[in-house]
Amino acid sequence: MKVKRKRSDHKELEERILEKAKHYVKEKDVEEESDDDDDKSDKRKATDEHLKVKREKNRLKKLRKRQVKRGEVELPTGQGKELALQYLKLWRDYNDIWKFQKIRQNWLLKHMYETKKISDSDFEILLQYLASMQGAARDRTLQEAEDRIKKYDDASNTDGKDAQIYGRARRIVQLLV
């Protein structure tokens, strides 16, 4: 059974890292006050401590990535949706002050088939946005939509969710061709 960790677990990891970093800074300050004779050995100790702190940070970072990959920990994802939909509505309503943001466009393109993330009314705005899109992103979007249609046609058993994806993909292909 996978255990989902709370956001507080992430905070605990960050606090441990910060605590070790503070400890390192204190030791470094003490070492700077020592005699010049011990200066070389102190620098070596400080470097070793710095490396230990750095290794621990990297170890914890890799551990967190593995946990996310295995699904043990969920990253907070609420803001991506809100910001991407805001970006889309800003494009529609205030095109003169709107500014292109690749990360928002990527989120929209990644999730455009998911009805839970992009409602039908927002999808209509997204279609208008896709019509104005240019370059490689437009080509990739068209190719992905065609692939999804082909996948739907090849599948023998399809449910309502697949039909929604198929419907959205068809509309995208019709628009971009």
Backbone as JSON, one array per atom type, in Angstrom:
{
  "sequence": "MKVKRKRSDHKELEERILEKAKHYVKEKDVEEESDDDDDKSDKRKATDEHLKVKREKNRLKKLRKRQVKRGEVELPTGQGKELALQYLKLWRDYNDIWKFQKIRQNWLLKHMYETKKISDSDFEILLQYLASMQGAARDRTLQEAEDRIKKYDDASNTDGKDAQIYGRARRIVQLLV",
  "N": [[0.84, -1.18, 0.0], [0.59, 2.14, -0.92], [1.87, 4.97, 0.65], [0.73, 8.13, 1.07], [2.32, 11.13, 1.39], [2.1, 14.02, 3.38], [2.05, 17.56, 2.85], [3.38, 18.62, 4.97], [5.4, 16.82, 5.5], [7.21, 17.39, 3.5], [7.97, 19.88, 4.37], [9.27, 19.19, 6.74], [11.52, 17.86, 5.73], [12.75, 19.98, 4.37], [13.23, 21.63, 6.55], [15.1, 20.1, 7.95], [17.22, 20.19, 6.16], [17.75, 22.94, 6.13], [18.49, 23.26, 8.82], [20.86, 21.79, 8.93], [22.37, 23.32, 7.19], [22.5, 25.72, 8.6], [23.95, 24.85, 10.79], [26.34, 24.26, 9.53], [27.13, 26.86, 8.73], [27.53, 28.05, 11.23], [29.69, 26.52, 12.18], [31.57, 27.22, 10.28], [31.95, 29.94, 10.83], [33.14, 29.76, 13.36], [35.47, 28.45, 12.68], [36.77, 30.38, 11.13], [37.59, 32.17, 13.03], [39.65, 30.93, 14.29], [43.21, 30.21, 14.81], [45.87, 31.17, 12.49], [47.59, 29.1, 11.92], [46.15, 26.79, 11.92], [44.66, 27.18, 9.72], [44.69, 25.99, 7.11], [43.89, 23.33, 7.61], [41.45, 23.86, 8.76], [40.05, 25.0, 6.63], [39.9, 22.81, 4.98], [38.32, 21.15, 6.55], [35.99, 22.69, 6.6], [35.34, 22.64, 3.91], [34.89, 19.91, 3.61], [32.67, 19.62, 5.31], [30.9, 21.27, 3.98], [30.61, 19.85, 1.61], [29.4, 17.56, 2.65], [26.93, 18.58, 3.52], [25.92, 19.42, 1.09], [25.78, 16.97, -0.29], [23.9, 15.66, 1.29], [21.65, 17.28, 0.83], [21.3, 16.8, -1.92], [20.8, 14.05, -1.82], [18.37, 13.98, -0.41], [16.81, 15.4, -2.21], [16.81, 13.68, -4.45], [15.54, 11.51, -3.25], [13.0, 12.59, -2.76], [12.16, 13.02, -5.41], [12.05, 10.36, -6.33], [10.0, 9.41, -4.68], [7.84, 10.93, -5.56], [7.7, 10.04, -8.17], [7.0, 7.35, -7.78], [4.52, 7.72, -6.75], [4.06, 8.08, -4.09], [4.1, 10.49, -2.88], [2.31, 13.45, -3.37], [2.55, 16.24, -5.41], [1.75, 19.68, -4.9], [-0.76, 20.84, -7.04], [-2.66, 22.68, -7.73], [-2.32, 25.38, -8.56], [-1.33, 25.5, -11.21], [-3.42, 24.91, -13.0], [-5.25, 27.0, -12.48], [-3.69, 29.27, -13.14], [-3.13, 28.79, -15.84], [-5.69, 28.81, -17.0], [-6.42, 31.41, -16.41], [-4.54, 32.76, -17.95], [-5.42, 32.02, -20.49], [-7.95, 33.24, -20.59], [-7.19, 35.87, -20.31], [-5.85, 36.19, -22.7], [-8.03, 36.05, -24.46], [-9.73, 38.19, -23.62], [-8.15, 40.5, -23.17], [-6.23, 41.03, -25.3], [-4.38, 42.91, -26.11], [-2.73, 43.51, -23.91], [-1.91, 41.07, -23.19], [0.59, 38.55, -22.71], [2.79, 36.22, -24.15], [3.31, 33.06, -22.66], [5.2, 30.4, -22.31], [5.15, 28.2, -20.54], [2.52, 28.22, -19.59], [1.12, 27.78, -21.96], [2.09, 25.23, -22.56], [0.99, 23.77, -20.43], [-1.75, 23.98, -21.0], [-1.86, 22.68, -23.5], [-1.07, 20.14, -22.77], [-3.11, 19.27, -21.08], [-5.49, 19.53, -22.49], [-7.35, 17.62, -23.3], [-8.56, 16.68, -21.07], [-11.46, 16.69, -19.36], [-12.03, 17.27, -16.75], [-10.15, 19.1, -15.98], [-10.15, 21.11, -17.91], [-12.9, 22.79, -18.67], [-15.87, 22.56, -20.78], [-16.65, 25.1, -21.69], [-14.29, 26.55, -21.32], [-12.74, 25.11, -23.05], [-13.74, 25.9, -25.5], [-12.7, 28.48, -25.68], [-10.05, 27.79, -25.7], [-9.89, 26.52, -28.18], [-10.1, 28.71, -29.91], [-7.73, 29.95, -29.24], [-5.92, 27.97, -30.09], [-6.28, 28.14, -32.84], [-4.95, 30.46, -33.44], [-2.39, 29.78, -32.94], [1.05, 29.13, -33.82], [3.74, 27.6, -35.74], [5.94, 24.99, -34.51], [4.59, 24.05, -32.26], [1.94, 24.11, -33.03], [1.97, 22.21, -35.09], [2.7, 19.9, -33.63], [0.5, 19.7, -31.93], [-1.58, 19.21, -33.73], [-0.7, 16.74, -34.76], [-0.77, 15.15, -32.44], [-3.53, 15.18, -31.91], [-4.49, 13.85, -34.18], [-3.31, 11.36, -33.73], [-4.66, 10.56, -31.41], [-7.25, 10.3, -32.41], [-6.87, 8.2, -34.2], [-6.13, 6.21, -32.38], [-8.51, 5.94, -30.96], [-10.2, 5.03, -33.0], [-9.03, 2.57, -33.52], [-9.43, 1.19, -31.16], [-11.48, -1.26, -29.65], [-13.29, -1.41, -27.51], [-14.84, 1.26, -26.11], [-15.36, 3.93, -23.86], [-17.38, 6.49, -22.27], [-15.62, 8.54, -21.57], [-13.54, 8.23, -23.39], [-14.93, 8.86, -25.68], [-15.39, 11.57, -25.3], [-12.78, 12.54, -25.4], [-12.19, 11.84, -28.01], [-14.04, 13.43, -29.38], [-13.09, 16.0, -28.76], [-10.57, 15.85, -29.92], [-11.24, 15.53, -32.63], [-12.41, 18.02, -33.17], [-10.23, 19.66, -32.86], [-8.53, 18.78, -34.91], [-10.11, 19.41, -37.15], [-10.07, 22.16, -36.94], [-7.34, 22.89, -37.15], [-6.42, 21.86, -39.56]],
  "CA": [[0.0, 0.0, 0.0], [1.38, 3.36, -1.02], [1.57, 5.97, 1.67], [0.84, 9.48, 0.55], [2.84, 12.02, 2.41], [1.5, 15.34, 3.41], [2.94, 18.67, 2.59], [4.18, 18.85, 6.17], [6.59, 15.98, 5.39], [8.15, 18.16, 2.7], [8.48, 20.94, 5.22], [10.22, 18.58, 7.66], [12.75, 17.64, 4.98], [13.36, 21.28, 4.15], [13.73, 22.12, 7.84], [16.35, 19.37, 8.26], [18.27, 20.72, 5.29], [18.1, 24.27, 6.64], [19.18, 23.09, 10.1], [22.24, 21.37, 8.64], [23.04, 24.46, 6.58], [22.8, 26.66, 9.69], [25.04, 24.24, 11.56], [27.53, 24.45, 8.71], [27.5, 28.27, 8.8], [28.09, 28.3, 12.57], [31.02, 25.91, 12.23], [32.46, 28.0, 9.42], [32.28, 31.16, 11.57], [34.08, 29.39, 14.42], [36.74, 28.11, 12.04], [37.41, 31.61, 10.68], [38.16, 32.84, 14.19], [40.79, 30.16, 14.81], [44.56, 30.69, 14.45], [46.29, 31.02, 11.1], [48.29, 27.83, 11.78], [45.15, 25.76, 11.64], [43.84, 27.7, 8.63], [44.55, 25.03, 6.02], [43.09, 22.19, 8.05], [40.09, 24.35, 8.95], [39.42, 25.13, 5.31], [39.61, 21.46, 4.51], [37.15, 20.69, 7.32], [34.83, 23.44, 6.13], [35.01, 22.11, 2.59], [34.3, 18.59, 3.82], [31.33, 19.83, 5.85], [30.09, 21.82, 2.9], [30.3, 18.73, 0.72], [28.44, 16.68, 3.32], [25.62, 19.24, 3.47], [25.5, 19.39, -0.31], [25.41, 15.58, -0.59], [22.63, 15.38, 1.98], [20.6, 17.97, 0.07], [21.08, 16.05, -3.17], [20.19, 12.77, -1.47], [16.97, 14.25, -0.09], [16.15, 15.81, -3.45], [16.59, 12.46, -5.23], [14.55, 10.73, -2.53], [11.7, 13.21, -3.02], [11.81, 12.74, -6.81], [11.64, 8.95, -6.41], [8.7, 9.26, -4.03], [6.85, 11.51, -6.46], [7.61, 9.14, -9.31], [6.27, 6.15, -7.35], [3.18, 8.1, -6.34], [3.97, 8.11, -2.63], [3.92, 11.88, -2.49], [1.68, 14.26, -4.41], [2.96, 17.63, -5.42], [0.6, 20.58, -5.02], [-0.96, 21.11, -8.46], [-3.8, 23.56, -7.93], [-2.03, 26.66, -9.18], [-1.1, 25.38, -12.64], [-4.7, 24.99, -13.7], [-5.79, 28.35, -12.33], [-2.88, 30.22, -13.88], [-3.28, 28.54, -17.27], [-7.01, 29.29, -17.42], [-6.33, 32.88, -16.34], [-3.75, 33.12, -19.13], [-6.29, 31.83, -21.65], [-8.99, 34.28, -20.57], [-6.5, 37.14, -20.56], [-5.63, 36.21, -24.15], [-9.3, 36.32, -25.13], [-10.34, 39.47, -23.25], [-7.21, 41.64, -23.19], [-5.16, 40.6, -26.18], [-3.38, 43.97, -26.24], [-1.77, 43.45, -22.81], [-1.55, 39.67, -23.01], [1.97, 38.23, -23.06], [2.99, 34.79, -24.33], [4.01, 32.34, -21.6], [5.36, 29.03, -22.81], [4.75, 27.22, -19.53], [1.05, 28.18, -19.56], [0.7, 27.12, -23.2], [2.39, 23.8, -22.42], [-0.01, 23.17, -19.53], [-3.01, 23.9, -21.74], [-1.74, 21.64, -24.52], [-0.95, 18.84, -22.1], [-4.36, 18.89, -20.41], [-6.67, 19.97, -23.24], [-8.3, 16.53, -23.48], [-9.09, 16.32, -19.75], [-12.64, 17.51, -19.09], [-12.02, 17.7, -15.35], [-9.24, 20.23, -15.84], [-10.57, 22.18, -18.82], [-14.34, 22.65, -18.91], [-16.29, 22.74, -22.17], [-16.62, 26.53, -22.02], [-12.88, 26.92, -21.44], [-12.23, 24.44, -24.25], [-14.11, 26.75, -26.64], [-11.7, 29.56, -25.72], [-8.8, 27.14, -26.09], [-9.94, 26.31, -29.63], [-9.77, 29.99, -30.53], [-6.29, 30.13, -29.0], [-5.2, 27.03, -30.95], [-6.36, 28.64, -34.2], [-3.96, 31.52, -33.61], [-1.07, 29.23, -32.63], [1.92, 28.98, -34.98], [5.01, 26.9, -35.6], [6.07, 23.58, -34.13], [3.55, 23.7, -31.28], [0.73, 23.85, -33.81], [2.18, 20.93, -35.77], [2.65, 18.83, -32.61], [-0.88, 19.61, -31.45], [-2.33, 18.54, -34.79], [-0.26, 15.33, -34.8], [-1.3, 14.47, -31.25], [-4.97, 15.01, -32.09], [-4.66, 12.78, -35.16], [-2.95, 10.1, -33.07], [-5.75, 10.2, -30.5], [-8.36, 9.84, -33.23], [-6.49, 6.87, -34.69], [-6.19, 5.31, -31.22], [-9.93, 5.72, -30.68], [-10.74, 4.21, -34.08], [-8.48, 1.22, -33.4], [-9.92, 0.55, -29.93], [-12.78, -1.92, -29.82], [-14.19, -1.02, -26.41], [-14.65, 2.66, -25.75], [-16.33, 4.42, -22.88], [-17.78, 7.89, -22.42], [-14.46, 9.41, -21.47], [-12.86, 8.14, -24.68], [-15.75, 9.58, -26.66], [-15.13, 13.0, -25.09], [-11.44, 12.8, -25.92], [-12.33, 11.73, -29.46], [-14.76, 14.62, -29.83], [-12.19, 17.15, -28.68], [-9.51, 15.65, -30.91], [-11.84, 15.8, -33.95], [-12.59, 19.46, -33.31], [-8.89, 20.26, -33.01], [-8.07, 18.46, -36.27], [-10.9, 20.22, -38.09], [-9.65, 23.55, -36.8], [-5.95, 23.12, -37.52], [-6.09, 21.38, -40.91]],
  "C": [[0.88, 1.24, 0.0], [0.91, 4.36, 0.03], [1.78, 7.34, 1.06], [1.29, 10.39, 1.68], [2.22, 13.39, 2.28], [2.55, 16.39, 3.09], [3.84, 18.96, 3.78], [5.44, 18.0, 6.15], [7.66, 16.69, 4.55], [8.78, 19.26, 3.54], [9.52, 20.4, 6.19], [11.56, 18.34, 6.97], [13.48, 18.96, 4.75], [13.94, 21.84, 5.44], [15.03, 21.42, 8.22], [17.5, 19.92, 7.43], [18.72, 22.09, 5.79], [18.87, 24.19, 7.95], [20.63, 22.7, 9.88], [23.02, 22.53, 8.03], [23.41, 25.49, 7.65], [23.96, 26.16, 10.53], [26.36, 24.44, 10.83], [28.03, 25.89, 8.81], [28.12, 28.59, 10.15], [29.5, 27.74, 12.67], [32.02, 26.71, 11.41], [32.88, 29.28, 10.12], [33.3, 30.87, 12.66], [35.45, 29.1, 13.82], [37.48, 29.36, 11.58], [38.08, 32.34, 11.83], [39.39, 32.13, 14.74], [42.11, 30.71, 14.29], [44.87, 30.43, 12.99], [46.98, 29.69, 10.87], [47.31, 26.72, 11.37], [44.3, 26.11, 10.41], [43.63, 26.68, 7.52], [43.68, 23.85, 6.43], [41.63, 22.6, 8.28], [39.35, 24.48, 7.63], [39.03, 23.77, 4.76], [38.38, 20.9, 5.23], [35.89, 21.38, 6.83], [34.38, 22.93, 4.77], [34.36, 20.75, 2.72], [32.88, 18.7, 4.35], [30.39, 20.35, 4.78], [29.68, 20.71, 1.93], [29.28, 17.78, 1.35], [27.03, 17.27, 3.26], [25.06, 19.17, 2.05], [25.04, 17.98, -0.71], [24.07, 15.22, 0.05], [21.46, 16.04, 1.27], [20.26, 17.21, -1.2], [20.4, 14.72, -2.9], [18.7, 12.95, -1.18], [16.17, 14.65, -1.33], [15.83, 14.58, -4.31], [15.52, 11.58, -4.58], [13.15, 11.27, -2.81], [11.24, 12.93, -4.45], [11.34, 11.29, -6.97], [10.26, 8.74, -5.8], [7.59, 9.83, -4.91], [6.62, 10.58, -7.65], [6.8, 7.89, -8.98], [4.85, 6.46, -6.89], [2.99, 8.13, -4.83], [3.68, 9.52, -2.12], [3.27, 12.62, -3.67], [2.17, 15.69, -4.29], [1.72, 18.51, -5.5], [0.44, 21.02, -6.48], [-2.06, 22.12, -8.73], [-3.5, 24.82, -8.72], [-1.87, 26.58, -10.69], [-2.37, 25.56, -13.44], [-5.23, 26.42, -13.66], [-5.02, 29.36, -13.17], [-3.03, 30.04, -15.39], [-4.64, 29.04, -17.78], [-7.09, 30.82, -17.38], [-5.62, 33.41, -17.58], [-4.63, 33.07, -20.37], [-7.36, 32.93, -21.72], [-8.39, 35.67, -20.79], [-6.23, 37.28, -22.05], [-6.91, 36.6, -24.89], [-9.77, 37.76, -24.88], [-9.43, 40.68, -23.42], [-5.99, 41.29, -24.03], [-4.06, 41.65, -26.32], [-2.36, 43.95, -25.11], [-1.32, 42.03, -22.5], [-0.11, 39.44, -23.44], [2.12, 36.72, -23.12], [3.79, 34.22, -23.16], [4.05, 30.86, -21.98], [4.87, 28.0, -21.81], [3.23, 27.09, -19.44], [0.51, 27.48, -20.8], [0.94, 25.62, -23.1], [1.37, 23.11, -21.52], [-1.33, 22.99, -20.27], [-2.97, 22.78, -22.78], [-1.68, 20.25, -23.91], [-2.3, 18.35, -21.57], [-5.62, 19.2, -21.21], [-7.7, 18.87, -23.47], [-9.0, 16.13, -22.18], [-10.25, 17.25, -19.38], [-12.7, 17.98, -17.64], [-11.14, 18.94, -15.15], [-9.63, 21.41, -16.72], [-12.03, 21.93, -19.17], [-14.65, 22.88, -20.39], [-16.25, 24.22, -22.59], [-15.18, 27.03, -22.18], [-12.25, 26.28, -22.68], [-12.58, 25.25, -25.5], [-13.11, 27.9, -26.8], [-10.36, 28.98, -26.19], [-8.77, 26.88, -27.6], [-9.59, 27.59, -30.38], [-8.27, 30.27, -30.41], [-5.48, 29.24, -29.94], [-5.2, 27.51, -32.4], [-5.31, 29.71, -34.46], [-2.53, 31.02, -33.39], [-0.27, 29.0, -33.91], [3.07, 28.04, -34.68], [4.89, 25.45, -35.18], [4.99, 23.16, -33.14], [2.24, 23.37, -31.99], [0.82, 22.49, -34.5], [2.07, 19.76, -34.79], [1.23, 18.62, -32.11], [-1.75, 18.87, -32.47], [-1.98, 17.05, -34.85], [-0.81, 14.55, -33.62], [-2.8, 14.22, -31.38], [-5.25, 13.89, -33.09], [-4.34, 11.41, -34.56], [-4.06, 9.64, -32.13], [-6.98, 9.71, -31.26], [-8.09, 8.42, -33.72], [-6.58, 5.83, -33.57], [-7.64, 4.97, -30.88], [-10.56, 4.81, -31.73], [-10.27, 2.76, -33.97], [-9.02, 0.47, -32.19], [-11.3, -0.04, -30.16], [-13.77, -1.52, -28.73], [-13.86, 0.41, -25.99], [-15.73, 3.09, -24.77], [-16.62, 5.9, -23.14], [-16.61, 8.85, -22.4], [-13.69, 9.41, -22.8], [-13.62, 8.89, -25.75], [-15.54, 11.09, -26.53], [-13.77, 13.39, -25.65], [-11.48, 12.8, -27.45], [-13.0, 12.98, -30.02], [-13.87, 15.86, -29.82], [-11.09, 17.04, -29.74], [-10.02, 15.96, -32.32], [-11.98, 17.31, -34.18], [-11.24, 20.16, -33.52], [-8.36, 20.01, -34.42], [-8.82, 19.3, -37.29], [-10.44, 21.67, -38.1], [-8.27, 23.79, -37.4], [-5.58, 22.67, -38.92], [-6.34, 22.44, -41.94]]
}
